[in-house]
Amino acid sequence: MKLIVGLGNPTDKHKNNRHNIGFMVIDKLIDDLKAFDISKKEFKGELYKSPKTLLLKPQTYMNLSGESVQAVCHYYKIDIEDVIVVHDELDIEFGRVKIKRGGSTGGHNGLKSIDKHCDKEYLRVRVGIGKPQNKEVVAHVLSDFSKEESECLQKVIDFSAKLSLELLTNDLKDVQNGFSSKKSLC
C-alpha cells in the first residue's frame, strides 16, 4: 500500500489558499480514483482509499501534519519510502512542478513536521506558488491564487495529480525524465 498526502489547512477559510494546493490535488485524485472515505479519529485527517492507494488530507493544520502522516503510516505499516507528499513550494514559480526524494524543508512547516514525526526520505511533488513580491511569506501562502493564476490552476492540479500517480508505479528517475517541467504549464 502506498500513501499520497496533500498538505493544507482545514476549514473553508483556507480552501483556496496557495498553501492548500496539496489538498486540491488530493481532491482531484479522490474524484479520479473514486476513492472512499475511511477516516478514523486517530488518523487526525481525512483518509480515502482506492484499490492500491491511500489519500490523506491532514486536519491538524499545516504545522502538525506529521502527526497525521505518522498515525496513518503506523496503522497501515507504510514505509516512509512509500509516501508521496504534495505541497506548495515558494522557490518554484507558479505553473511549474518538480519532484524529488528527501532534502531540505526550505522552511516549510508541514514538511518540518513530517520530517520530525516520520523521517525525510519520502517523495515530494513540489507545486510552485512563487515568491511573494513584498517578502511577507505567511501572507502570501495564506492568500488565494490571483485571478491570472486561477485561470491556469486546474492545469497545475491535473498535472500534479498525474505526476503523483506516476510515482506510485514508476522509478523516480523515470518519472523525472518523462515529466520534465523546464517550462511553465501556464
C-alpha positions as CSV (number, residue, x, y, z in Angstrom):
1,M,0.0,0.0,0.0
2,K,1.2,3.5,-0.8
3,L,0.2,6.8,0.6
4,I,-0.3,10.2,-1.1
5,V,-0.5,13.1,1.3
6,G,-1.7,16.6,0.3
7,L,-0.7,19.3,2.6
8,G,-3.0,22.2,3.5
9,N,-5.1,23.7,6.3
10,P,-8.6,22.6,7.2
11,T,-11.7,24.9,7.1
12,D,-13.4,26.8,4.3
13,K,-11.4,29.9,5.2
14,H,-8.2,28.3,3.8
15,K,-9.8,26.3,1.0
16,N,-8.4,28.3,-1.9
17,N,-5.1,29.4,-0.3
18,R,-1.8,28.8,-2.1
19,H,-0.8,26.7,1.0
20,N,-3.7,24.3,0.2
21,I,-2.6,23.2,-3.3
22,G,-1.9,19.8,-1.8
23,F,-5.5,19.4,-0.6
24,M,-6.6,20.5,-4.1
25,V,-4.6,17.7,-5.7
26,I,-5.9,15.1,-3.3
27,D,-9.5,16.2,-4.1
28,K,-8.7,15.6,-7.8
29,L,-7.3,12.2,-7.0
30,I,-10.3,11.3,-4.8
31,D,-12.6,12.0,-7.8
32,D,-10.4,10.3,-10.4
33,L,-9.8,7.2,-8.4
34,K,-13.3,7.1,-6.9
35,A,-11.7,6.7,-3.5
36,F,-13.9,6.3,-0.5
37,D,-13.6,7.8,3.0
38,I,-12.1,5.5,5.7
39,S,-11.2,8.3,8.2
40,K,-10.8,7.5,11.8
41,K,-10.3,9.9,14.7
42,E,-6.8,8.6,15.4
43,F,-5.7,9.5,11.9
44,K,-6.1,13.2,12.6
45,G,-7.1,13.6,9.0
46,E,-9.4,12.8,6.1
47,L,-8.2,9.4,4.7
48,Y,-9.5,7.9,1.5
49,K,-8.9,4.6,-0.1
50,S,-8.7,3.3,-3.7
51,P,-7.7,-0.2,-4.6
52,K,-3.9,0.3,-4.2
53,T,-3.6,3.7,-2.7
54,L,-4.4,5.8,0.4
55,L,-5.0,9.5,0.0
56,L,-4.6,11.8,3.1
57,K,-5.6,15.3,3.9
58,P,-4.2,16.0,7.4
59,Q,-6.7,18.0,9.5
60,T,-4.1,19.1,12.1
61,Y,-3.2,22.4,10.3
62,M,0.0,22.6,8.4
63,N,2.4,22.8,11.3
64,L,1.3,19.5,12.7
65,S,0.9,17.5,9.5
66,G,3.4,14.9,10.6
67,E,1.2,13.7,13.4
68,S,-1.4,12.6,10.9
69,V,1.1,11.1,8.4
70,Q,2.7,9.2,11.3
71,A,-0.6,7.8,12.5
72,V,-1.6,6.5,9.1
73,C,1.8,5.1,8.3
74,H,1.9,3.3,11.7
75,Y,-1.7,1.9,11.3
76,Y,-1.1,0.6,7.7
77,K,2.6,-0.2,8.2
78,I,3.6,2.0,5.4
79,D,7.3,2.7,5.0
80,I,8.3,6.4,4.5
81,E,9.8,5.5,1.1
82,D,6.2,4.6,0.0
83,V,4.8,8.1,0.9
84,I,4.3,10.9,-1.6
85,V,3.7,14.4,-0.2
86,V,2.2,17.1,-2.5
87,H,2.9,20.6,-1.2
88,D,3.3,24.2,-2.2
89,E,6.8,25.4,-3.0
90,L,7.8,29.1,-2.7
91,D,11.1,28.5,-4.5
92,I,9.4,27.4,-7.7
93,E,7.4,29.8,-9.9
94,F,3.7,29.3,-10.3
95,G,2.9,26.9,-13.1
96,R,5.9,24.6,-12.6
97,V,6.0,21.3,-10.7
98,K,9.1,19.4,-9.6
99,I,9.7,16.1,-7.8
100,K,12.4,14.8,-5.6
101,R,13.1,12.5,-2.7
102,G,14.1,13.9,0.7
103,G,16.1,17.0,1.1
104,S,15.7,20.3,2.9
105,T,12.3,21.5,4.0
106,G,13.1,25.0,2.7
107,G,11.3,26.4,5.8
108,H,8.0,24.7,5.0
109,N,6.4,23.9,8.4
110,G,4.3,21.0,7.1
111,L,7.5,19.3,5.8
112,K,9.3,20.0,9.0
113,S,6.5,18.3,10.9
114,I,6.6,15.2,8.7
115,D,10.4,15.0,8.9
116,K,10.2,15.2,12.7
117,H,7.5,12.5,13.1
118,C,8.4,10.2,10.2
119,D,11.8,10.8,8.5
120,K,12.6,12.8,5.4
121,E,13.1,10.2,2.7
122,Y,9.6,10.5,1.2
123,L,8.9,11.6,-2.4
124,R,7.8,15.2,-2.8
125,V,5.6,16.7,-5.5
126,R,6.6,20.4,-5.2
127,V,4.0,22.6,-6.7
128,G,5.2,26.1,-7.4
129,I,3.4,29.1,-5.9
130,G,6.2,31.6,-6.5
131,K,7.8,34.0,-4.1
132,P,5.8,37.0,-2.7
133,Q,6.6,40.4,-4.2
134,N,6.7,42.0,-0.8
135,K,8.6,39.3,1.1
136,E,5.7,38.6,3.5
137,V,5.7,34.8,3.2
138,V,2.9,34.0,5.6
139,A,0.5,36.4,4.0
140,H,1.5,35.0,0.6
141,V,0.9,31.3,1.3
142,L,-2.3,32.1,3.2
143,S,-3.7,34.2,0.3
144,D,-5.9,32.9,-2.5
145,F,-4.5,32.5,-6.0
146,S,-4.7,35.6,-8.1
147,K,-7.2,35.9,-11.0
148,E,-4.5,35.2,-13.5
149,E,-3.2,32.2,-11.6
150,S,-6.7,30.9,-11.2
151,E,-7.1,30.7,-15.0
152,C,-4.3,28.1,-15.0
153,L,-4.8,26.5,-11.6
154,Q,-6.7,23.4,-12.9
155,K,-3.8,22.6,-15.3
156,V,-1.4,22.7,-12.4
157,I,-3.7,20.5,-10.3
158,D,-4.3,18.0,-13.1
159,F,-0.5,17.7,-13.9
160,S,0.4,17.3,-10.2
161,A,-2.2,14.6,-9.8
162,K,-1.0,12.7,-12.8
163,L,2.6,13.0,-11.6
164,S,1.7,11.7,-8.2
165,L,0.0,8.6,-9.8
166,E,3.1,8.0,-12.0
167,L,5.3,8.0,-8.9
168,L,3.2,5.2,-7.4
169,T,4.3,2.7,-10.0
170,N,7.5,4.1,-11.6
171,D,11.0,4.9,-10.5
172,L,11.7,8.5,-9.6
173,K,14.3,8.9,-12.3
174,D,12.0,7.6,-15.0
175,V,9.2,9.9,-13.9
176,Q,11.6,12.9,-13.8
177,N,12.7,12.1,-17.3
178,G,9.2,11.6,-18.6
179,F,7.6,14.7,-16.9
180,S,10.2,17.4,-17.4
181,S,8.9,20.7,-16.1
182,K,11.5,23.0,-17.6
183,K,8.8,25.4,-18.7
184,S,5.6,26.6,-17.1
185,L,2.3,24.9,-17.6
186,C,0.7,28.3,-17.8
